[in-house]
Amino acid sequence: MGKKIRGITNDELRKLSVYHWPGNVRELEHFIERAIILSNGGQLKLPSLEQPFEGQSLVGSHGMLRPLAEMEKRYIERVLHLTRWRVSGPNGAATILGLKPTTLLSRMKKLGIRKMYR
């Protein structure tokens, strides 16, 4: 990623080791990539180790589980926000999500995801 990360604090390392990783090793890999992208300076600074949808219920206001497409859309939007809407390249959302950029763009179109300007 072109960054010179020289270390990680013991506290951050402890957070990594005690966290229950519900996914496979790719989840850990993507988490570390995201940490590198978001870190400034020589120390690796970890993003929050909360569940991807913490604060967002899987249950909608109608009392039923949210559809997979809605959850996928929210997750992709969150990753795009973290990457400042960069889709491709080593620091892009497609890399973090483990997708080809064309596949991500296709899913974004299908799910109606558009960059929100502020």
Order of alpha helices (4+ residues) and beta strands (2+ residues): beta-alpha-alpha-beta-alpha-alpha-alpha
